[in-house]
Amino acid sequence: MIITQVEAGHKIQLPAEWAMEFGLEKIVALEKTVAGILVRPCETMSWDEVFAKKLPMGQNVFALDLSEVSGDDFLSE
């Protein structure tokens, strides 16, 4: 067990050997659990990789029926 200080901005410093061992570079995923906070490596993606998995738009174009929607539907108290 290693004890570390929570710095300004809620930052903590992980031991360098832990970061290297678990591949914690640049971006990590945090998960709140009953036992505490789980830190996991998070893979980064380029925009090309993001858009490569984008679903293509279908050929079936449909029109929305806005006949029952008025500007009053967007007003709040």
KAMO-V582249 format. One record per backbone hydrogen bond with DSSP energy under -1.0 kcal/mol. NH is the residue of the N-H (numbers start at 0). CO is the residue of the C=O. E is the energy in kcal/mol with one decimal. If there is no record, write none. Layout:
# KAMO-V582249
NH_CO_E / NH_CO_E
This chain:
# KAMO-V582249
6_10_-3.4 / 9_6_-1.2 / 18_14_-2.1 / 19_15_-2.4 / 20_16_-2.3 / 21_17_-2.5 / 23_18_-2.5 / 24_22_-1.4 / 26_24_-2.7 / 28_39_-2.9 / 30_37_-2.4 / 32_35_-3.4 / 37_30_-3.1 / 39_28_-2.8 / 41_26_-1.3 / 49_45_-2.1 / 50_46_-2.8 / 51_47_-1.4 / 60_58_-1.2 / 68_65_-1.4 / 72_69_-1.5 / 73_70_-1.5 / 74_71_-1.3
